Amino acid sequence: MNLPMLAGTISAALFAAGLLPMLLKAARTRDLASYSLGSLVLTNVANAMHSIYVFSLPAGPIWVLHLAYVLASGLMLAWWLRYRGTGSAGAAARNKATVELQQSN
């Protein structure tokens, strides 16, 4: 393996590993309130378009890195759509509404 390929492999692994804390926190808390739907959709569209370019290249570290981004952004969008309003921010808003309703009665 030559130096550029080694550097690409290591950097792809590090970038992919850097996505894990975000994904684990989102999966654990189901709180995606800090993410906007528009940003998540745009990221997924951009990844779909970028896939045309990436997969025209010979298989290598860039494929692994791009697949990590595709999977992470796809999961975040799916979780945003599934869990909107159910994370800790959504729970806080529901609790506040419940308290206000109880106080008004």
C-alpha positions as CSV (number, residue, x, y, z in Angstrom):
1,M,0.0,0.0,0.0
2,N,1.4,3.4,-1.0
3,L,1.4,6.5,1.3
4,P,-1.6,8.3,-0.3
5,M,-3.7,5.1,-0.1
6,L,-2.6,4.6,3.6
7,A,-3.4,8.2,4.4
8,G,-6.8,7.9,2.7
9,T,-7.7,4.8,4.5
10,I,-6.7,6.2,7.9
11,S,-8.5,9.5,7.3
12,A,-11.6,7.7,6.1
13,A,-11.7,5.6,9.2
14,L,-11.2,8.7,11.5
15,F,-13.9,10.7,9.7
16,A,-16.3,7.8,9.9
17,A,-15.4,7.3,13.6
18,G,-16.1,11.0,14.2
19,L,-19.7,10.4,13.1
20,L,-20.3,7.8,15.8
21,P,-20.8,10.1,18.8
22,M,-23.5,12.1,16.9
23,L,-25.3,8.9,15.8
24,L,-25.1,7.3,19.2
25,K,-26.4,10.4,21.0
26,A,-29.3,10.8,18.5
27,A,-30.2,7.1,18.8
28,R,-30.0,7.2,22.6
29,T,-31.9,10.4,23.3
30,R,-34.1,10.6,20.2
31,D,-33.6,14.4,20.5
32,L,-32.9,15.8,17.0
33,A,-34.4,19.2,17.7
34,S,-31.1,20.9,17.0
35,Y,-31.2,19.6,13.4
36,S,-33.3,21.2,10.7
37,L,-35.3,19.2,8.3
38,G,-34.1,21.4,5.4
39,S,-30.5,20.8,6.3
40,L,-31.0,17.1,6.6
41,V,-32.8,16.8,3.3
42,L,-30.3,19.0,1.5
43,T,-27.4,16.8,2.9
44,N,-29.1,13.7,1.6
45,V,-29.8,15.1,-1.8
46,A,-26.2,16.3,-2.0
47,N,-24.9,12.8,-1.0
48,A,-27.1,11.2,-3.7
49,M,-25.7,13.5,-6.3
50,H,-22.1,13.1,-5.0
51,S,-22.5,9.3,-5.2
52,I,-22.6,9.6,-9.0
53,Y,-19.1,11.0,-8.9
54,V,-17.7,8.9,-6.0
55,F,-18.8,5.5,-7.4
56,S,-17.3,6.4,-10.8
57,L,-13.9,6.3,-9.1
58,P,-12.0,3.1,-8.5
59,A,-13.0,1.4,-5.2
60,G,-11.0,2.7,-2.3
61,P,-11.1,4.7,0.9
62,I,-13.2,7.4,-0.7
63,W,-16.0,4.8,-1.1
64,V,-15.9,3.9,2.6
65,L,-15.9,7.6,3.6
66,H,-18.8,8.4,1.3
67,L,-20.8,5.4,2.4
68,A,-20.3,6.5,6.0
69,Y,-21.6,10.0,5.2
70,V,-24.6,8.5,3.2
71,L,-25.5,6.2,6.0
72,A,-25.1,8.8,8.7
73,S,-27.1,11.5,6.9
74,G,-29.8,8.9,5.9
75,L,-30.1,7.7,9.5
76,M,-30.3,11.2,10.9
77,L,-33.1,12.2,8.4
78,A,-35.0,9.0,9.1
79,W,-34.7,9.5,12.9
80,W,-35.7,13.2,12.6
81,L,-38.8,12.2,10.8
82,R,-39.6,9.3,13.2
83,Y,-38.7,10.9,16.5
84,R,-39.6,14.6,16.0
85,G,-41.1,15.8,19.2
86,T,-40.2,12.7,21.1
87,G,-36.7,13.5,22.3
88,S,-35.8,15.4,25.5
89,A,-36.7,18.7,23.9
90,G,-40.1,17.4,22.8
91,A,-40.6,15.9,26.2
92,A,-39.8,19.2,27.9
93,A,-42.2,21.0,25.6
94,R,-45.0,18.4,26.4
95,N,-44.3,18.7,30.2
96,K,-44.5,22.5,30.0
97,A,-47.7,22.3,28.1
98,T,-49.1,19.8,30.7
99,V,-48.1,22.0,33.6
100,E,-49.7,25.1,32.0
101,L,-52.9,23.1,31.2
102,Q,-53.1,21.9,34.8
103,Q,-52.5,25.4,36.2
104,S,-55.2,26.9,34.0
105,N,-57.8,24.3,35.3
